[in-house]
Amino acid sequence: MMPGTALQTEHAVKHARLMQVVHDLGGDAVVLSTPASLSWYLGGARTHVSLAGAPIARVVVHAAGCDIATSISEAGRLCSEELTGLDSARLHVLDWHASLDEISAWFTAPEGFTVLDETSLEPQLRALRTRLCPAEIQRYRQLCADTARVFTDVLSRARASDSEHLLASKLVAGATAQGGEVVVALVSGESRAAHRHPLPTDASLGRRAMAVLCVRRHGLIANVTRWIRFGAPLPGEEQGDADILAVEADILAGITLGSTLGSLLPTVQQAYPDHGFDSQEWSNHHQGGLAGYNGRDPRLSPGAPDVFQQDQAFAFNPSAVRDSLTYKVEDTMLLTHDGEHQRIEVLSVDPRWPSVNINGLPRPQVLQLPGD
């Protein structure tokens, strides 16, 4: 756990920023109920049991602090392991069968007190979540570096005869051993390369394979894709690997502090034909977006109004098919400002993985392995 004083400082900053938004919208309090918002506000607290289920807590944030409701089943763990250092929090322990969403049953609002639902301030809340404080950036750097090392440790020992299930199990085990929660694990061997979201199967890896992990720790999510190849590349394959990195480079070059996420879409669309891919490839798979407490917060889409901010993470993932071969690249990165210039830092880097320098950034190459 983080030291209580550090968490208190982080929490105080987030509380002040959130309450300013609430007051600007004419409210006195807001109910936080989604995994991303709860984990952000509570300093990375784990507010789930099932990754597929609803959070096991609700938080009412107001000027005096916050009120947290959870069930009797979860109160002990939350208090002793997740909420240490939050002195301004008042805990309400409910029966296991009570509804957390019946706010009035556990939070008594003064007369005339306006309580907002977080959906009413979702754009502003996203902007707060994705504007990372120094402590969050440090946690994110460590998570992404740890995740990148898992890929190197596992994929460097893979064999062409391994099944997708086996490779996925080793990646998940490595991430879990480092305190991560794997929210997405994808593997495609040679026979299933056409699928953009390849849930692992019993198929063998074959000549070329892709692996994807989205790993959550302290609420933050690392998004990483890596490729391995057994034996010699096919004609044109290495050029395709280079071209998808060039597509990504054009996307990264189009990012500007203060511009909107949606304004980047024309750059994305043009990057594919500029580097020899079909002009409609951008429409065959989402292209990534801002990152942090959601895998994408939000995804890039036409007209997306979210603004690129300093100390904001993102993960773009251009992918394309050419001559029956699939190409993709994905890493979690951070947008910062260095003096008069904006700067991009690749967070999910392991120096042991082969890379090429593109515009000053280390970009992953395909890891070449011997055949069986």
N, C-alpha and C positions, 0 to 999 in steps of 0.2 A: 504493500500500500504506500501511497505517497505520504510524506510528512503532513501532519494536520495543518500546520501553519501555511504550507505551500498551497494546499487545497483550499484553505480559507481565503487566501488572496485571490486565487483563480476564480473561486465561487463568487466573491464579492464583485469582481469585474464583470462577470457574466450577468449577475443579478442586476447590477446597475444598468447595463446596456439593455437588458430585456425589459426592465421596468420603464425605461425611457420610451421604448416602442409602445408598451401597453398604455402609458399615459398619453402618448401622441395620438392613439386611436380612441381615446376617450374612456379607457377602462381603468379599473382599480386592481385587477388581478387577471391571471391567465391560468388555465388548466393545461398542463403538459401531459400528453398521453401516448405519444409515439416513441418507439425505441430510440430513434436518433435524438429527439429533443430531450428525452429523459437522461440519456447517457451524457449528452453534451452538458446539460445544466448541472448534473450531479457528479461531474468530474470523472467520467468514464465508468460509473457504477454499472454493474450488470443487473439489469432489471427484467430478466427473463428466466424462465426455466426451460421451456421448449423454444428452440430457435424459430419454429414455425407458429408459435402461439403469441397471444397478446402479452404486453408487459405486465408484470405482477405488481406494479405500483402506479399511482397517479400523484401528481404534484400540483398544488395550487401555489403559484408564486405571487406575492403581494409585497407591499412596501416594507412590512416588518420582517420579512424573511420568506419562509415557505412552509406549507403543511403537506406532509407525505402520508398517503394511505397505502397500506398493504394488508395482506391477510396474516392471520396468526401463524400460518405455515412458513411464511417468509420473513417475518419481522426480526427474528434472531439473527439470521444470516445478514440481512441488510444492515442492521445496527452494528454488528461486530466486524463485518468484512467490507462493506461497500460505502457506508455513510460516515465513516470516522472523520472528525474534523469539521463537520457541518453543524456548528453550534446553533445557527439560526433556524434549524429545521425542527419542526414539531411532528412527531410520528403518531399516526392513528392506526391502531391494530384492529382489523375487522375480522369477523367470523369468516371461516374459509369459504362459506357459501354466499357471503354478502357481495353485492355488486360494487366494484370500485368506482364505477361511472355514475352512481347516484351521489353526486358531490354534496348535495344538501344534507345527506344523512350523516356525514362526518365532518363537514366544514361549515361553520356558522358564519355567514357573511353579514356584516352590519347593514342596517337599512340604507337603501340607496346605493349599495356597493355593486359595481358592475364587474362580473366575472366573464372574461372572454374565453372562447375555445381556441385552441392553437390554430385551427384551420382558418380563423379570421385574420391571422397575421402570418400565414405561411411564407409569403415572399420575404418579409422582414426577418422571420425566424431563420430561414435558410441563410440569409446574409450574415446573421450573427453566428450560426453554426460553422460556416465555412471560413470565417475570419479567425484564424487560429492564434492563440496566445503563445508565448514562448514555451511554457510547460507542455502544451499540446504538441507543438512542433517537435520538441525533444522526444516525446513519446512516439510520435509518428515516425520520426527518423529511425528510432530503434526497431519499431515493429517492421518497417519496410526492409531494413537491412537484415533483420532476422529471417523474414520471409524469403528474401533473395538467397540467403545462405541455405535454406531448406531445399530450394530448387537445385542448387549446385550439388549439395550432398546426395540427394536422391537421384537426380537425372544423370549424374556422371557415372552412376553404378547400374543404370538401366541396361537391359538387353532387348534385342529386337523381338525375342520370343516372349517377353513379359506381356501379360495382359494389361489392358487399360485399368481394370479393377485393381490389379496389384500395384501399379504405379500410383494410382490415386490414393490407395490405402497408405502407402509409404509417405506421400506428400502430406496427407492429413495428419498422420502420426507425428511427423516432424514439426508441423505447425502447432499441434496440440501440446507437444512436449515443451514448447516455448511459451505456453500460456495463451495461445491463440484459439479462437473459435472460427472454424472454417465455415463460411456461409455459402461459398461456391467452390466446387471442385470439378473441373472439366478435364478430360483427356481424350484425344483423338489419335488413333493410330493411322497407318497409311490407308486402310480400307474405309475410314469414316471421316476423312479430312474435309469433305464437302460440308459437314454440319458446322454451323457457326457456334452453336452451344452444345458441344458433344458430351452429354452425360456419359460417364464411363460404362463400358460393357466388358464382356469376356473376350472381345476381339484382341488379337495380338498387336503390338506396336508396329511391327513391320519395319519398312525402310526409313520412315520419317514420322515423327510424332510431335504433338503439341500438348502442353499442359498449362492449365490456368488455375490460379488460386485467388480467392478473395478472403482475406483473413482479418478477423476483428479482434482487437485487444484494447482495453480502456475505451471501448466504444468506437475507436477509429478503425477504418477498414483499408487494408493494403490490397491493391489490385495489380496482379503480375501475370504475364504470359511468357513462356519460354518454349523453344523448339530444340529438338535433338534429331540427329540424322545418323543412320548406320550405313556405312559404306559410301561410295562415291555419289556426288550429286548428279541429277539428270541434266541434260542440256538445257540451259536457260534457267535452271533452278536458282543458282547463286545470284543471277541478275534479278530474279524476282524478289529474293530476300533483300537485296540492296534497294530495289525500287519501293518496297513498302516502307522502308526506313526513310526514303526520300519523301514519300507522301506524308509521313509523320513530321518530318522536318519542316515541310511547308505549313502544316497546321500549327506547329509550335511557333514558327516565325510570325504567324498571323495574330498571336495573342498580344493584346495591349491592355495594360492597366486602365481601368475606367470604361473600357468598351463592354458591350453586352455579349453574352454567350452566343445568342442567336446570330449576331453579326459575323461570327466566325464561319457560319455554314457555307457561304459561297467559296471561301478558301478551301474548305474540306471538299466540296463538290469538284472544284477545278483541279485539285491535287491529283486525283486518280487518273484522269486522261493525260495530264501533264507528264506522268511517269509510266505510261504504257498500259494502264488498266482501263477496263470498260468505264465509261462515264457515269453509269448508273450504280457502280459499286457502293457508293455512299448510302444508297437506299436499301441495301441487302442486309444491313446489320447496324445497330446503333453505334455511334462513333465515339462514345464516352462522354465526359463532361467534368463538372466539378466533383471533388471527392471529399471525404471526411467521415462524418458519422452515418452517412448512407453510402452505398457502393458508388452511386453517382447522386449528386445533390445540387442540381438535377442533371439529367442527361442533356446534351446538346440537342436542340430541336428547333424547327423554324420559329423565329420570333421569340425565343427564350430571353426574358428580360434581365436575368441575373447578371450582375456586373462583376468583371474580374477585379479582385481586390488584392492588396498586398497581404502576404502571409496566408495565402489560400492554396489548397491542394487541388490537383486535377489529375485525371487519368484518361487520355484519349487512346482509342484502340482501333486504328484503321485496319481493315482486313479486305482481302480481295482474292479472287480465283483467276488464274490465267493458265491456259494450256493444261487444265485439269489439276493444277497444283494450287494449294491454298497458302496464303501468306497473312501474317498478322503480327503486330507488335503492340505491347502494352506495358507501361510502368506507371507507378505513382510518382508525381512530381510536385514541386512546391514553387509558387510564384512569389518572389520577393523583390525588394528594391535595394540596389547597392549604389548609394550616392545619387547620381543623376540618371542611372539606368536601371531598368527592370532586369531581373535575373531569374533564370529557371534552374532549379536544383533537382536532379534525379534522386529520389529517396530510396528506391528499391534496387540497390546496387550491391553486388558481391564482386570484389576485384578478381576472384578466381574464375569468374565466368568470362568467356571470350567476348570482347566488345570492340567497337570501332568508334572513333571520335567523329561526331557530326555536329558542326557548329558549336564546338566546345563541350558537348554533352556525350557521355559514354552510352552508347546504344548497343543492345545485346545482339550478338550474332547467333547463328545456329551452332549448337554444340555438336562437333563431329565425333562420333564414337565408332569403334570397330564393329563390324558385323559379327553375328554369332558364328 
